[in-house]
Amino acid sequence: MNLATTTVSVLRGTATDAFGDETDLATVAASGIPASLIESGRQAQEPVTGTPRIIRTHVCRVPPDIDITEDDRIRDEQTGEVYIVVSATRNANPVMAQPLRLDLKRTGRAA
C-alpha cells in the first residue's frame, strides 16, 4: 500500500440548472478516505512553434475496497482542491489486493 499523504471525499451526482445544462452536485458519497495524491509535470513543445509547455498530471491511489468510478469527483480534504476522476484502474495481483489508481484532472482555478 502507498503512504497516504492526505484524505479525500468522493463527490457524486448531477442536476439540471434553469437553462437545462447539467451541473455537478457536491453530494458526499464517502469521506475521510486515506489517499496518496501526487502531482507531476513534464515539459513538452508545441509541434509547430516549438513553444515550451508544462503538462501537469495528477495521480491518486486509494484502498482497494473504495467505491470510486470514472466521472466521480474527489476533494482533497486538506487543500479543498477538487479533481475529476478520468480513469480508475486496478493492477492484478493474485496474492494481495492492489490500491485503486485514479488518474485525475484538476478543476477550478488554474486547472
LUMBA-231542 format. One record per residue (C-alpha): residue number from 0; x, y, z. Coordinates in steps of 0.2 Angstrom, whole numbers. Layout:
<nodes>
resi->NUM; x->X; y->Y; z->Z
...
</nodes>
This chain:
<nodes>
resi->0; x->0; y->0; z->0
resi->1; x->6; y->18; z->-3
resi->2; x->9; y->30; z->10
resi->3; x->-6; y->41; z->12
resi->4; x->-2; y->60; z->10
resi->5; x->-20; y->66; z->13
resi->6; x->-38; y->61; z->15
resi->7; x->-51; y->63; z->1
resi->8; x->-70; y->64; z->-1
resi->9; x->-79; y->56; z->-15
resi->10; x->-92; y->68; z->-23
resi->11; x->-106; y->61; z->-34
resi->12; x->-122; y->67; z->-43
resi->13; x->-128; y->79; z->-56
resi->14; x->-143; y->91; z->-58
resi->15; x->-150; y->102; z->-71
resi->16; x->-150; y->121; z->-70
resi->17; x->-163; y->134; z->-76
resi->18; x->-155; y->133; z->-93
resi->19; x->-156; y->114; z->-95
resi->20; x->-137; y->112; z->-93
resi->21; x->-130; y->98; z->-82
resi->22; x->-121; y->104; z->-66
resi->23; x->-111; y->94; z->-54
resi->24; x->-118; y->92; z->-36
resi->25; x->-107; y->92; z->-21
resi->26; x->-115; y->77; z->-13
resi->27; x->-103; y->67; z->-2
resi->28; x->-104; y->49; z->-6
resi->29; x->-89; y->45; z->6
resi->30; x->-76; y->55; z->16
resi->31; x->-61; y->53; z->26
resi->32; x->-53; y->41; z->14
resi->33; x->-34; y->39; z->16
resi->34; x->-25; y->43; z->-1
resi->35; x->-9; y->46; z->-9
resi->36; x->-11; y->61; z->-21
resi->37; x->4; y->66; z->-31
resi->38; x->6; y->79; z->-45
resi->39; x->19; y->78; z->-58
resi->40; x->24; y->88; z->-73
resi->41; x->34; y->86; z->-89
resi->42; x->39; y->98; z->-102
resi->43; x->33; y->97; z->-120
resi->44; x->35; y->108; z->-135
resi->45; x->22; y->114; z->-147
resi->46; x->25; y->105; z->-163
resi->47; x->23; y->120; z->-175
resi->48; x->30; y->134; z->-165
resi->49; x->42; y->125; z->-153
resi->50; x->35; y->135; z->-138
resi->51; x->38; y->125; z->-122
resi->52; x->23; y->120; z->-111
resi->53; x->22; y->111; z->-94
resi->54; x->9; y->97; z->-93
resi->55; x->4; y->93; z->-76
resi->56; x->-4; y->76; z->-71
resi->57; x->-12; y->70; z->-55
resi->58; x->-12; y->53; z->-49
resi->59; x->-21; y->47; z->-33
resi->60; x->-21; y->29; z->-25
resi->61; x->-34; y->24; z->-13
resi->62; x->-38; y->7; z->-4
resi->63; x->-44; y->-6; z->-15
resi->64; x->-62; y->-8; z->-7
resi->65; x->-67; y->11; z->-10
resi->66; x->-81; y->14; z->-22
resi->67; x->-75; y->27; z->-35
resi->68; x->-79; y->27; z->-53
resi->69; x->-75; y->37; z->-68
resi->70; x->-84; y->54; z->-68
resi->71; x->-85; y->55; z->-49
resi->72; x->-75; y->69; z->-41
resi->73; x->-64; y->69; z->-27
resi->74; x->-60; y->83; z->-15
resi->75; x->-43; y->84; z->-6
resi->76; x->-49; y->87; z->12
resi->77; x->-33; y->97; z->17
resi->78; x->-32; y->109; z->2
resi->79; x->-50; y->109; z->-4
resi->80; x->-45; y->106; z->-22
resi->81; x->-57; y->96; z->-32
resi->82; x->-52; y->84; z->-46
resi->83; x->-62; y->74; z->-59
resi->84; x->-59; y->56; z->-60
resi->85; x->-53; y->52; z->-78
resi->86; x->-50; y->34; z->-76
resi->87; x->-50; y->21; z->-61
resi->88; x->-39; y->6; z->-64
resi->89; x->-33; y->-8; z->-53
resi->90; x->-17; y->-19; z->-56
resi->91; x->-20; y->-38; z->-55
resi->92; x->-11; y->-47; z->-41
resi->93; x->-16; y->-64; z->-36
resi->94; x->-9; y->-63; z->-19
resi->95; x->-15; y->-47; z->-11
resi->96; x->-27; y->-33; z->-16
resi->97; x->-19; y->-18; z->-25
resi->98; x->-23; y->0; z->-22
resi->99; x->-35; y->8; z->-34
resi->100; x->-26; y->20; z->-46
resi->101; x->-36; y->36; z->-51
resi->102; x->-30; y->47; z->-65
resi->103; x->-36; y->65; z->-61
resi->104; x->-39; y->82; z->-69
resi->105; x->-40; y->96; z->-58
resi->106; x->-55; y->108; z->-59
resi->107; x->-57; y->126; z->-53
resi->108; x->-44; y->139; z->-53
resi->109; x->-29; y->137; z->-65
resi->110; x->-35; y->120; z->-70
</nodes>
